[in-house]
Amino acid sequence: MKPFKPEFIAAMMKYKRLASSLGDDHPRTKDAFAAVLLLTPDDMVREFMKNNPNLLPKPNAYTGTGAPLYTVDSIAAHYGISLEDTEKQIKRLGIAAYDGDAHPIN
């Protein structure tokens, strides 16, 4: 595994500080956690997903390079939350819709 980038370390330290002082459910803590997720190195994400296979629903499609794609509907159903709340969380995390070629899973 490569050394962590300073931005990732700073985001993680901020998240830990806010979690210990404000709690995990505070909006500022959740925003800090979202920043950590966006800065997490790809190899760390792959390892985490390998060890936590039920974290996300089964993909609905794949990109041409094999990256999984998910629908808002499947994410909402997987976590048992409304479509509206799912869309808000996706927007808050800054995740953009994929607009390239997708290969659906039948």
N, C-alpha and C positions, 0 to 999 in steps of 0.2 A: 504494500500500500504506500502511496506517495505521501510526503509530508502535507499536513493541512495548510491551506492558504490562510493568511492572517485575517482575511474578511470572515472566513468560516469560524475561526477561533473567537474573534470578537463577537460575532453573532451568538455563538454558543454561550459565551460568558455572560452576555446581556440577558439571554433567556434564563439561565440558571439564577442570576441575580433577581430578576423579576419574579420568577417562580417561587423563590424562597421568601421574597418580601410581600408579594401580592397574591400568590396562589396561582395554580394552573388555569383556573377558569376566568381570570381577569382578562379583559380585552387586550391590554398592553402585553400581557404574557403570551396570549395567543398570537398576536402580531409578531412578537419576537420569535416564537416557534416557527411561524410561517417563513420568516427570513432565514432561519436555520435550514429549513427544508429546501429552500431555493438555492442555498449555497453549499449543500451537502455534496461532497465529491461523488461522481457516478459509481466508482467501484464500491464505495461504502453503501450506496443505495442498493446496488445489485446484491451485495452480501446480506443486507438487512432484509430485502424482499425474499431472498432464498431461505432465510431462517424464519420468516413470517409470511408464509404463502397465502394465508387467508386475509391479509391486510386489505387487499383490493379484490373486487369481484373478478371473475374470469373475463379476459378481454373480449370485446365485441368484434374487433378487427385488428389487423397489424399493418404497419407502414411497410413500404417496400424494403426497408432495411431490417424489418423484424421487430420494431418497437411496438409494444402493445398499445391499443387504443380502447378507450372506454366511453360509453354513453353516459350522459347525466342520469338517465333513468336507471341504468344498472348500478351506478354508484349510490344513488338515493335508496334503492331497494336493498342493497348490500348493508348499508348502515341504518336502515329503518328511519330515514328522515325524509322530509318533504322535498319535492323538486325545487321549490323556491329556496329553501335553506341550503340545498346542495349547490344551486347556482350562485348564491351569495358567497359561500365558502370558496368556490372555484374562482370567482371574481376577486375576492379578498386575497387569495394566494397569488393572483396575477397569472393564472394559467390560461393561456390562449387556446382557442379552438384550433384543431389541426385542419389544415386546408389542402393537404397533399393527397396523393393516391393512397387509398385504403383498400385492404384486402379483407373483406368480411369473413367471419367464421360462420359456417352454415350449421 
